[in-house]
Amino acid sequence: VATGLQSSGTSTALETFSFTPVQTKYVRILGHGNTVNAWNSYTEVQIIQPSGNVPPTVSITSPANNASFTEPASISITATAADSDGTISKVEFFNGATKLGEATTSPYTYNWTNVAAGNYSLTAKATDNGNASTTSTAVNITVAAAPTCTPVSASGDDGNVAANVLDNDLNTRWSASGDGQWIQFCLNTPASVTGVQIAFYSGNTRSSTFDVLVGNDGNTWTTAASGRVSSGTSTALETFTFTPVTGKYVRIVGHGNSVNLWNSYTEVKIQTGSGGGGTFTLTPEADAYVRDGTNGDITHGTTDPTLLITKVSPAGQLNNARESYLRFDLSTVTGTVSAATLRVYGKVDLTTVPSVPVGVYSVANTTWSESALTWNNKPASGAALATSTVTNTAYAYITWDVTSYVQSELAASRNKVSFALKSTVAHDPRVFFNSKEFGSNPPQLVVQTTTGLQSVANRSQSFELDPPAIEKLKLASYPNPFRGSSTITFHLERSAQTHLAVYDVMGRQVAVLVNGVMGAGNHRVVFTPNTNTAGVYFVRVTIDGKVTTKKLLRE
């Protein structure tokens, strides 16, 4: 701990020699003689120990200073800490003055998830067994905003813009001249991309060459197909399949055609999934029941984890009402959802009541914790989605149709759904259901999908423009293109059942503006998108079962 120390040569009293404190049990003084001879002679020796607690040392080892991430970021913060005269009790992690979490054992790590865009200053504070503490040097990081998911974009064009490949009109096109010009699609959520369909401008007189790239961030790419060549005999959609690659972005890189370097496509569709649809059977990532009254603060997800229970207490009965909550992760579901069924295994307890109607309700909150859920902090439930009857005859799977809700949540880019199960009438015996912890027959959300040609995303809607029908209906919109809102007008020759909805280019319904019987005459509604994103929309009007569609362009 110290070398080459020398006495003053002027005193026979005690002299002090200091060095950095070291935690130890033994101390050895190694002599090297004196200025006269090789003798080492000491009359008194005292070992000095610090009178106070030596603070610990701490530093952040990851992430590096000035590291950058993209929202929603997941950042693993790791620190090293040591204490020369004791032990480390805990290491706390901070963003500025806000505590993020702590670790009590090495390696000292905290995983910070869903971090929004912004600049952050991270520190670690180590505390030892003597309650002394030290704060590390700050590490500054930046989280960039997630790139905007523009449905279609391109490296360039000649005035025939990229949006034209999504309008279901073979008379419009995207065109750009030069080897390496590209057109790119954002799928909103990552999907298994299995192929593309492309209709080529003048595709019956020349063949075009292109590559297909798939990526997750719009910057880093995997080559899914290279050197593909069109038939040169057709202007219709041609299909090009390849080994599935999962990604959020698809880029088609053109290499000109057999006549010149123009890359011109009239329509493009992205294929996702297996092409034949599928069934996804999901078990809950969280489920628990809650109980009212004096039981309102009990976390039954931990005290009684194998059961889900519903009950509405009869008049005069206290502390016995119960509701159950389930949450599912839909991130593995690919394709267009055609059906979604909630299945929970259960029965009515005892024999005094033969059956009980149980409803399933939407729950917008998807962040509740199974281990912390109580009656007093339960999330709010929304509208009833469906009701099924549970009997006391035998345990069986009870089913509820939740298709519309699952479709709407996925359409809003929400990949988790929560449900509440509630009895809809008062009853004395409880309704018992298995939870995911029961060990068999767990709750299930069975999602059926169809996959195949997608209009830039994995939930498609087919649009066919019918000019004669538009003319007869006098379907119009202004302004078009629009920025804030667009007014949609139409004319009915007679009273009719009318449904007017707006879809985005991914085929997802974004608004229902009319749904009911409307009288003859002129009608007007206003469409205002919920987002400020530019893109293509389709107005779909259904009158007595007959469909008419018109394109809108949001600038």
Backbone torsions as a table, in degrees:
resi	resn	phi	psi	omega
1	VAL	NA	-19.4	176.9
2	ALA	-153.7	136.9	-179.1
3	THR	-132.3	153.1	173.7
4	GLY	68.0	21.7	178.9
5	LEU	-72.2	144.9	-178.6
6	GLN	-131.5	141.5	175.1
7	SER	-73.6	168.7	-175.7
8	SER	-73.2	-29.5	-175.8
9	GLY	77.1	9.4	-177.1
10	THR	-127.3	4.0	-173.3
11	SER	-147.0	148.1	172.3
12	THR	-104.3	0.7	177.8
13	ALA	-81.3	172.2	177.3
14	LEU	-63.4	131.1	174.4
15	GLU	-113.0	146.4	-175.2
16	THR	-105.4	133.4	176.7
17	PHE	-126.2	116.8	-174.6
18	SER	-107.2	153.6	175.2
19	PHE	-156.2	175.0	-179.2
20	THR	-60.9	130.9	-178.2
21	PRO	-56.6	142.5	178.4
22	VAL	-133.4	131.9	177.0
23	GLN	-77.5	119.7	-176.1
24	THR	-161.5	168.6	177.3
25	LYS	-109.3	-30.6	-177.1
26	TYR	-118.7	146.4	176.1
27	VAL	-130.0	127.3	177.6
28	ARG	-118.1	130.9	175.2
29	ILE	-105.2	118.3	-175.0
30	LEU	-104.1	114.9	-176.1
31	GLY	-88.6	151.3	178.5
32	HIS	-127.9	35.8	178.5
33	GLY	77.0	-165.6	-179.7
34	ASN	-135.5	-172.7	-174.4
35	THR	-74.1	-9.3	-178.2
36	VAL	-106.3	-44.4	-178.3
37	ASN	-149.8	-164.7	-175.3
38	ALA	-96.6	11.5	-179.8
39	TRP	-75.7	143.9	173.5
40	ASN	-118.3	111.2	-173.1
41	SER	-132.9	117.2	-178.7
42	TYR	-122.3	130.8	179.1
43	THR	-87.9	-33.1	177.5
44	GLU	-147.7	144.3	175.3
45	VAL	-134.5	131.9	173.5
46	GLN	-125.7	133.1	175.9
47	ILE	-93.6	124.2	-176.8
48	ILE	-96.0	125.9	175.1
49	GLN	-111.4	142.7	-179.9
50	PRO	-58.1	139.2	-179.9
51	SER	-78.1	-20.4	-178.9
52	GLY	-120.0	179.6	179.6
53	ASN	-80.6	130.0	178.1
54	VAL	-81.6	124.5	-178.7
55	PRO	-63.3	154.3	178.6
56	PRO	-76.2	170.9	172.9
57	THR	-112.4	150.3	-178.3
58	VAL	-156.3	144.3	174.8
59	SER	-152.8	149.7	176.5
60	ILE	-86.7	127.0	179.7
61	THR	-100.7	-19.8	178.5
62	SER	-155.9	135.2	4.3
63	PRO	-77.0	168.7	177.7
64	ALA	-73.9	155.5	176.2
65	ASN	-60.5	136.2	179.8
66	ASN	70.7	18.8	175.0
67	ALA	-67.2	152.7	-179.3
68	SER	-126.3	149.1	-178.7
69	PHE	-139.3	172.1	176.6
70	THR	-121.2	134.4	-179.1
71	GLU	-68.8	152.6	-8.4
72	PRO	-77.3	112.3	-169.5
73	ALA	-82.8	148.9	169.3
74	SER	-116.7	114.7	-171.9
75	ILE	-120.0	120.6	176.5
76	SER	-92.6	116.2	-179.4
77	ILE	-101.1	123.2	-178.0
78	THR	-124.2	138.7	-179.8
79	ALA	-134.2	152.9	169.6
80	THR	-109.8	143.2	-179.2
81	ALA	-145.4	146.7	179.2
82	ALA	-149.0	156.2	178.7
83	ASP	-136.2	121.4	-172.8
84	SER	-72.3	-24.7	-176.6
85	ASP	-125.2	24.2	-179.9
86	GLY	-177.3	-146.5	-178.2
87	THR	-130.1	160.2	177.1
88	ILE	-84.8	126.0	178.0
89	SER	-86.7	-40.9	-179.5
90	LYS	-164.2	157.8	171.4
91	VAL	-125.5	120.4	179.7
92	GLU	-101.5	146.1	-178.9
93	PHE	-114.5	135.0	-175.3
94	PHE	-128.9	146.0	163.0
95	ASN	-108.6	105.6	-172.3
96	GLY	62.1	-124.0	178.4
97	ALA	-95.5	-0.1	-176.2
98	THR	-93.8	122.6	178.6
99	LYS	-74.8	131.5	179.2
100	LEU	-94.7	-37.1	-177.3
101	GLY	170.1	-173.5	-179.7
102	GLU	-151.0	162.8	175.8
103	ALA	-134.0	143.8	-177.4
104	THR	-113.2	-5.4	178.3
105	THR	-132.8	152.6	177.6
106	SER	-80.9	142.5	-0.6
107	PRO	-73.0	139.5	-176.4
108	TYR	-83.9	105.7	-172.4
109	THR	-137.4	144.3	172.1
110	TYR	-135.7	132.2	178.3
111	ASN	-99.1	112.3	-179.4
112	TRP	-97.2	117.5	-173.7
113	THR	-114.2	161.4	177.8
114	ASN	52.8	45.2	-178.1
115	VAL	-79.8	126.5	-178.0
116	ALA	-78.4	168.3	179.1
117	ALA	-62.3	142.4	178.6
118	GLY	154.5	179.1	176.5
119	ASN	-107.0	135.1	-174.0
120	TYR	-132.1	147.7	177.0
121	SER	-118.1	111.8	-174.6
122	LEU	-101.3	136.7	174.1
123	THR	-136.5	158.1	174.4
124	ALA	-121.9	136.3	-179.9
125	LYS	-118.1	117.1	-180.0
126	ALA	-98.7	136.0	177.1
127	THR	-122.7	132.8	-178.1
128	ASP	-97.7	-178.4	-176.1
129	ASN	-69.5	-12.0	174.5
130	GLY	-98.5	9.6	178.5
131	ASN	70.8	14.0	171.2
132	ALA	-80.4	147.9	-176.4
133	SER	-138.8	155.9	177.6
134	THR	-140.3	138.6	177.2
135	THR	-105.6	135.6	-176.4
136	SER	-72.6	167.2	168.9
137	THR	-65.3	140.0	-176.7
138	ALA	-67.9	144.1	171.8
139	VAL	-113.3	123.2	-177.7
140	ASN	-97.2	133.1	178.2
141	ILE	-132.0	160.7	177.8
142	THR	-126.9	133.0	173.8
143	VAL	-112.7	115.9	-177.7
144	ALA	-83.7	152.4	177.2
145	ALA	-65.0	144.7	177.6
146	ALA	-63.3	140.0	179.6
147	PRO	-62.3	143.1	178.5
148	THR	-64.2	134.1	-179.7
149	CYS	-85.7	80.8	176.6
150	THR	-75.6	124.4	-175.0
151	PRO	-52.8	-41.4	179.0
152	VAL	-149.6	139.3	177.3
153	SER	-146.9	170.5	-176.3
154	ALA	-150.3	160.9	178.1
155	SER	-69.9	-22.7	179.8
156	GLY	176.8	174.9	176.1
157	ASP	-161.2	170.2	179.0
158	ASP	-106.3	21.4	-173.4
159	GLY	107.3	-19.9	171.6
160	ASN	-90.7	98.9	-164.3
161	VAL	-81.6	164.5	-176.0
162	ALA	-61.8	-34.4	-177.2
163	ALA	-59.5	-20.6	-178.0
164	ASN	-65.0	-20.9	-178.4
165	VAL	-79.5	-3.5	-178.3
166	LEU	-113.9	10.9	-173.4
167	ASP	-98.5	8.0	-178.8
168	ASN	55.1	33.2	-179.4
169	ASP	-128.1	111.3	-178.9
170	LEU	-73.9	-3.1	178.4
171	ASN	-91.7	-4.8	175.1
172	THR	-113.8	162.9	-175.9
173	ARG	-156.5	164.7	164.0
174	TRP	-105.0	135.8	179.2
175	SER	-139.0	137.6	173.4
176	ALA	-152.3	137.5	-176.8
177	SER	-99.8	134.2	174.7
178	GLY	130.4	145.0	176.9
179	ASP	-68.4	126.0	178.4
180	GLY	98.8	-2.8	174.7
181	GLN	-64.4	143.4	-174.8
182	TRP	-134.8	158.8	171.8
183	ILE	-128.1	136.5	-168.7
184	GLN	-128.9	143.7	-177.8
185	PHE	-124.4	140.9	175.0
186	CYS	-109.1	128.3	-175.5
187	LEU	-92.5	6.4	179.0
188	ASN	73.8	-51.3	174.0
189	THR	-132.3	149.8	-179.3
190	PRO	-57.5	142.0	-179.7
191	ALA	-145.4	162.3	175.7
192	SER	-83.0	108.4	-176.5
193	VAL	-89.9	122.7	-174.6
194	THR	-112.3	-8.5	-179.1
195	GLY	171.6	177.5	176.0
196	VAL	-135.1	153.9	169.2
197	GLN	-118.3	131.0	-178.4
198	ILE	-132.7	133.1	168.9
199	ALA	-104.4	126.3	-172.7
200	PHE	-100.2	134.6	174.4
201	TYR	-66.1	131.7	-174.3
202	SER	55.7	32.3	-177.2
203	GLY	-68.4	-10.4	178.1
204	ASN	-92.4	-1.0	-179.6
205	THR	-124.4	-7.0	-179.3
206	ARG	-155.1	154.1	178.6
207	SER	-106.6	143.0	-178.0
208	SER	-114.1	147.2	179.7
209	THR	-114.2	141.1	-176.7
210	PHE	-159.4	163.6	172.2
211	ASP	-117.6	159.0	174.6
212	VAL	-123.2	125.4	178.6
213	LEU	-116.0	146.3	178.6
214	VAL	-129.6	136.6	180.0
215	GLY	-150.4	171.7	-178.3
216	ASN	-105.2	-16.0	-175.5
217	ASP	-129.1	1.0	-178.8
218	GLY	80.5	3.0	-179.6
219	ASN	-122.5	-42.0	-179.0
220	THR	-104.6	131.9	-170.1
221	TRP	-126.8	149.9	168.9
222	THR	-113.1	130.0	179.1
223	THR	-76.7	112.4	179.1
224	ALA	-86.9	-31.5	179.4
225	ALA	-155.4	141.7	179.4
226	SER	-136.1	148.2	176.3
227	GLY	64.5	26.5	177.5
228	ARG	-72.9	145.8	-175.6
229	VAL	-130.2	133.4	177.7
230	SER	-72.6	168.5	-174.0
231	SER	-70.8	-31.5	-175.1
232	GLY	77.9	8.4	-176.9
233	THR	-125.4	4.0	-172.6
234	SER	-147.5	147.2	172.0
235	THR	-104.1	1.5	178.3
236	ALA	-82.8	171.6	177.3
237	LEU	-62.2	132.3	174.3
238	GLU	-113.6	142.3	-174.9
239	THR	-102.5	133.6	178.1
240	PHE	-129.4	113.4	-178.4
241	THR	-105.1	160.9	178.4
242	PHE	-157.5	172.7	177.4
243	THR	-59.6	131.3	-175.4
244	PRO	-56.0	137.5	175.2
245	VAL	-131.0	128.9	-179.0
246	THR	-86.0	132.8	178.8
247	GLY	-172.8	171.0	179.1
248	LYS	-102.4	-25.5	-177.0
249	TYR	-119.0	142.2	175.3
250	VAL	-126.4	126.5	179.8
251	ARG	-121.2	127.4	174.8
252	ILE	-103.2	117.7	-177.0
253	VAL	-102.9	118.0	-177.5
254	GLY	-89.4	147.0	176.8
255	HIS	-124.2	34.9	178.6
256	GLY	76.3	-167.2	-179.0
257	ASN	-134.1	-175.9	-174.1
258	SER	-71.7	-8.1	-180.0
259	VAL	-108.1	-42.3	-177.6
260	ASN	-153.3	-167.0	-176.5
261	LEU	-96.9	13.8	178.1
262	TRP	-74.2	139.2	172.5
263	ASN	-115.0	111.4	-173.0
264	SER	-135.3	115.6	-179.3
265	TYR	-121.6	134.1	179.4
266	THR	-91.0	-33.7	177.1
267	GLU	-146.8	145.7	175.4
268	VAL	-137.6	135.6	173.2
269	LYS	-131.0	141.3	-179.6
270	ILE	-100.3	130.0	176.4
271	GLN	-92.8	130.7	176.1
272	THR	-128.3	158.6	179.5
273	GLY	76.6	-165.5	-174.5
274	SER	-86.3	-12.3	-178.6
275	GLY	94.0	-12.3	-179.4
276	GLY	-121.9	6.8	-179.4
277	GLY	80.8	-177.0	-179.2
278	GLY	-176.3	172.8	177.6
279	THR	-120.5	127.3	179.7
280	PHE	-111.8	115.7	178.5
281	THR	-102.8	110.3	-173.6
282	LEU	-107.3	138.5	170.6
283	THR	-101.0	155.7	-175.5
284	PRO	-65.0	145.5	169.4
285	GLU	-85.2	-15.5	176.1
286	ALA	-155.1	139.3	172.3
287	ASP	-155.7	145.4	-178.7
288	ALA	-169.5	157.9	172.1
289	TYR	-111.9	162.4	179.3
290	VAL	-129.3	159.4	-175.7
291	ARG	-137.3	143.7	-170.5
292	ASP	-89.6	-174.1	174.2
293	GLY	65.3	-132.9	-178.6
294	THR	-68.0	-11.4	177.2
295	ASN	-95.6	8.3	-170.3
296	GLY	-64.2	-17.3	-179.9
297	ASP	-107.6	7.5	-179.2
298	ILE	-83.5	133.6	176.9
299	THR	-93.1	89.3	-177.3
300	HIS	-68.8	-15.5	174.9
301	GLY	-64.5	-19.9	176.7
302	THR	-109.9	-34.2	-178.2
303	THR	-82.4	-25.3	-178.4
304	ASP	-143.2	61.7	-165.9
305	PRO	-73.4	-15.4	-173.6
306	THR	-88.8	-3.9	-175.1
307	LEU	-121.3	149.5	163.9
308	LEU	-120.7	135.7	-174.2
309	ILE	-135.3	143.5	169.8
310	THR	-127.6	146.4	176.3
311	LYS	-169.5	137.8	167.0
312	VAL	-109.3	117.9	-174.4
313	SER	-67.8	137.3	173.5
314	PRO	-62.7	162.6	-179.2
315	ALA	-56.1	132.9	177.7
316	GLY	89.4	-10.5	179.8
317	GLN	-95.8	123.7	-174.5
318	LEU	-106.9	155.1	169.1
319	ASN	64.4	22.7	-175.5
320	ASN	-123.7	-2.6	178.4
321	ALA	-69.2	142.7	-179.4
322	ARG	-140.4	146.0	174.1
323	GLU	-136.3	154.5	-179.9
324	SER	-122.6	148.0	-176.8
325	TYR	-129.6	140.1	-180.0
326	LEU	-136.0	143.9	176.6
327	ARG	-131.7	135.5	-178.7
328	PHE	-124.2	146.3	176.2
329	ASP	-100.4	120.2	-177.2
330	LEU	-97.6	8.2	-171.0
331	SER	-64.7	-19.9	179.7
332	THR	-89.0	-5.8	-177.6
333	VAL	-79.7	126.2	176.0
334	THR	-124.0	150.5	179.5
335	GLY	103.0	-178.6	179.3
336	THR	-88.4	121.4	-178.0
337	VAL	-70.7	119.6	177.8
338	SER	-103.2	-22.1	178.5
339	ALA	-160.3	146.4	175.8
340	ALA	-142.5	125.8	-176.0
341	THR	-128.2	127.3	173.4
342	LEU	-88.6	127.1	-179.2
343	ARG	-123.9	123.6	178.6
344	VAL	-132.4	131.7	-172.8
345	TYR	-87.3	119.7	-178.0
346	GLY	-172.9	-174.5	177.8
347	LYS	-164.3	167.2	173.1
348	VAL	-79.3	131.8	179.8
349	ASP	-70.3	149.4	177.2
350	LEU	63.3	-167.7	-175.1
351	THR	-125.2	3.2	-174.7
352	THR	-72.6	-27.3	177.6
353	VAL	-122.1	120.8	-175.0
354	PRO	-70.8	-30.9	-176.9
355	SER	-157.4	156.4	179.1
356	VAL	-140.1	129.6	173.7
357	PRO	-77.7	130.9	179.7
358	VAL	-123.0	128.6	-179.9
359	GLY	-101.5	152.5	172.7
360	VAL	-109.3	135.8	-173.8
361	TYR	-124.9	146.3	176.5
362	SER	-73.4	145.7	176.7
363	VAL	-131.9	112.6	-175.8
364	ALA	-69.3	-31.8	-178.3
365	ASN	-74.4	122.4	178.6
366	THR	-118.9	21.5	-178.1
367	THR	-114.1	1.7	-179.8
368	TRP	-64.8	154.4	-175.7
369	SER	-108.9	133.7	178.0
370	GLU	-58.6	-38.8	-175.9
371	SER	-79.6	-10.5	-177.8
372	ALA	-118.2	-4.6	-174.0
373	LEU	-70.7	129.6	175.6
374	THR	-136.2	171.0	176.1
375	TRP	-61.0	-36.9	-174.2
376	ASN	-77.2	-17.8	178.4
377	ASN	-121.1	13.1	-177.0
378	LYS	-60.0	146.5	179.0
379	PRO	-71.4	154.3	178.7
380	ALA	-68.7	142.4	176.7
381	SER	-105.2	152.0	-177.8
382	GLY	-100.1	-141.4	-175.6
383	ALA	-71.2	152.6	173.5
384	ALA	-68.6	131.1	-179.0
385	LEU	-93.9	-35.6	-179.0
386	ALA	-168.5	160.1	177.4
387	THR	-132.3	136.3	176.5
388	SER	-131.7	155.2	-178.2
389	THR	-96.1	128.7	176.8
390	VAL	-105.1	130.9	-177.8
391	THR	-106.7	173.0	178.9
392	ASN	-102.1	11.0	-174.0
393	THR	-72.8	-50.0	-178.0
394	ALA	-164.1	155.2	175.7
395	TYR	-63.2	137.4	179.2
396	ALA	-160.3	163.0	174.4
397	TYR	-75.5	124.9	173.8
398	ILE	-97.6	138.4	-173.9
399	THR	-121.0	147.2	174.5
400	TRP	-134.3	135.9	178.1
401	ASP	-83.7	114.8	-179.2
402	VAL	-121.1	27.2	-174.4
403	THR	-56.9	-51.8	-174.5
404	SER	-60.5	-39.8	-177.9
405	TYR	-68.4	-43.8	178.9
406	VAL	-62.8	-42.8	178.3
407	GLN	-60.4	-43.9	-177.3
408	SER	-68.0	-36.4	178.5
409	GLU	-68.2	-42.4	176.8
410	LEU	-65.8	-37.2	178.8
411	ALA	-63.9	-27.6	178.1
412	ALA	-91.6	13.7	177.9
413	SER	63.4	30.6	174.3
414	ARG	-104.6	120.0	-172.9
415	ASN	-99.9	10.7	173.5
416	LYS	-130.6	143.8	177.9
417	VAL	-131.4	143.1	176.1
418	SER	-120.8	147.3	178.0
419	PHE	-132.7	152.3	170.2
420	ALA	-117.2	136.9	173.2
421	LEU	-105.1	126.9	-178.6
422	LYS	-139.5	135.7	169.8
423	SER	-66.5	144.6	-175.8
424	THR	-102.0	-4.7	175.3
425	VAL	-135.2	159.8	177.7
426	ALA	-73.4	141.3	179.1
427	HIS	-158.6	155.3	-176.5
428	ASP	-90.1	-54.7	176.9
429	PRO	-67.6	147.3	-178.6
430	ARG	-79.3	160.3	170.8
431	VAL	-102.0	117.9	-177.8
432	PHE	-98.5	137.6	173.1
433	PHE	-131.9	152.4	171.8
434	ASN	-73.7	139.9	168.8
435	SER	-94.6	177.4	179.5
436	LYS	-66.9	-21.1	-179.7
437	GLU	-85.0	-4.0	-174.6
438	PHE	-62.6	-34.9	178.7
439	GLY	112.0	-19.6	176.0
440	SER	-153.2	158.7	178.9
441	ASN	46.6	57.9	-178.8
442	PRO	-74.1	166.1	171.9
443	PRO	-59.6	149.7	-178.5
444	GLN	-140.0	143.8	166.2
445	LEU	-113.5	110.5	-176.8
446	VAL	-98.5	114.0	-176.8
447	VAL	-111.5	122.5	176.9
448	GLN	-104.0	134.7	-177.6
449	THR	-130.2	156.7	166.6
450	THR	-114.3	142.6	179.8
451	THR	-128.8	167.9	-179.5
452	GLY	145.8	-134.9	-176.0
453	LEU	-69.1	128.2	-176.9
454	GLN	-120.3	141.6	176.7
455	SER	-89.1	72.2	178.7
456	VAL	75.4	-7.2	178.3
457	ALA	-148.4	178.1	-174.2
458	ASN	-96.3	25.4	170.4
459	ARG	-137.9	101.5	-166.7
460	SER	-102.9	158.8	174.3
461	GLN	-140.3	131.8	-177.9
462	SER	-88.7	132.1	179.3
463	PHE	-124.5	129.0	175.5
464	GLU	-125.2	117.6	-179.5
465	LEU	-75.5	135.1	-177.1
466	ASP	-128.0	86.5	-175.9
467	PRO	-53.9	-43.4	178.8
468	PRO	-60.4	-39.5	179.6
469	ALA	-67.0	-39.3	178.0
470	ILE	-62.0	-41.4	-179.5
471	GLU	-63.7	-43.1	-179.2
472	LYS	-67.7	-39.1	179.9
473	LEU	-77.2	-19.2	-174.3
474	LYS	58.0	40.4	179.0
475	LEU	-73.7	123.1	-177.6
476	ALA	-146.4	166.3	176.8
477	SER	-148.8	146.4	178.0
478	TYR	-152.4	142.9	-12.3
479	PRO	-71.5	159.2	177.0
480	ASN	-153.2	105.1	10.1
481	PRO	-66.9	158.4	-178.9
482	PHE	-133.0	166.3	179.4
483	ARG	-112.5	-60.2	-178.6
484	GLY	-91.4	-64.5	-179.1
485	SER	-133.6	158.7	175.2
486	SER	-130.0	133.6	177.7
487	THR	-91.0	127.3	-178.5
488	ILE	-107.9	127.1	179.9
489	THR	-120.7	149.0	176.1
490	PHE	-156.1	163.1	-176.0
491	HIS	-126.6	133.1	175.4
492	LEU	-109.9	129.1	178.5
493	GLU	-75.0	-22.1	178.5
494	ARG	-152.8	167.2	176.6
495	SER	-61.5	135.9	-175.7
496	ALA	-156.9	153.9	171.4
497	GLN	-69.6	120.7	-171.1
498	THR	-126.7	134.4	174.9
499	HIS	-131.0	120.5	179.6
500	LEU	-123.2	117.9	-178.9
501	ALA	-131.1	158.3	178.6
502	VAL	-117.4	135.8	-179.8
503	TYR	-122.3	149.3	173.2
504	ASP	-87.3	-179.7	-176.0
505	VAL	-69.1	-12.4	177.5
506	MET	-86.7	3.3	178.9
507	GLY	79.6	13.2	-178.5
508	ARG	-95.8	134.6	178.4
509	GLN	-70.2	124.5	-178.7
510	VAL	-111.0	-15.7	179.0
511	ALA	-162.4	142.9	169.5
512	VAL	-115.2	113.5	-174.6
513	LEU	-98.0	-26.2	178.2
514	VAL	-141.8	135.6	175.1
515	ASN	-156.3	89.7	-179.2
516	GLY	164.0	-176.7	178.9
517	VAL	-80.4	128.8	179.2
518	MET	-123.4	146.2	-177.2
519	GLY	-78.8	169.5	178.0
520	ALA	-65.3	149.3	177.2
521	GLY	124.6	-167.8	-178.1
522	ASN	-89.7	142.9	-178.9
523	HIS	-135.5	153.7	-176.2
524	ARG	-143.9	133.6	174.8
525	VAL	-136.5	160.0	-178.2
526	VAL	-117.0	131.9	177.0
527	PHE	-109.2	123.8	175.8
528	THR	-126.0	111.7	-179.6
529	PRO	-61.8	152.9	178.8
530	ASN	-78.6	-15.8	-179.5
531	THR	-119.8	164.5	178.7
532	ASN	-95.7	11.9	-175.6
533	THR	-76.3	133.5	174.9
534	ALA	-70.3	150.7	178.3
535	GLY	167.0	-175.9	-177.8
536	VAL	-102.6	136.8	174.7
537	TYR	-125.1	159.3	176.1
538	PHE	-126.5	128.4	172.5
539	VAL	-89.5	124.2	-179.4
540	ARG	-118.0	116.2	-179.3
541	VAL	-110.4	124.1	177.2
542	THR	-114.1	118.2	-178.7
543	ILE	-121.7	112.8	-177.9
544	ASP	49.7	40.7	175.9
545	GLY	89.1	-8.4	179.8
546	LYS	-98.0	133.8	-170.6
547	VAL	-108.2	136.1	172.9
548	THR	-132.1	141.0	-175.1
549	THR	-131.5	143.8	177.4
550	LYS	-136.9	144.7	-178.3
551	LYS	-90.5	138.5	171.8
552	LEU	-118.3	148.1	178.2
553	LEU	-123.4	118.6	177.5
554	ARG	-95.0	122.1	-179.0
555	GLU	-87.7	NA	NA
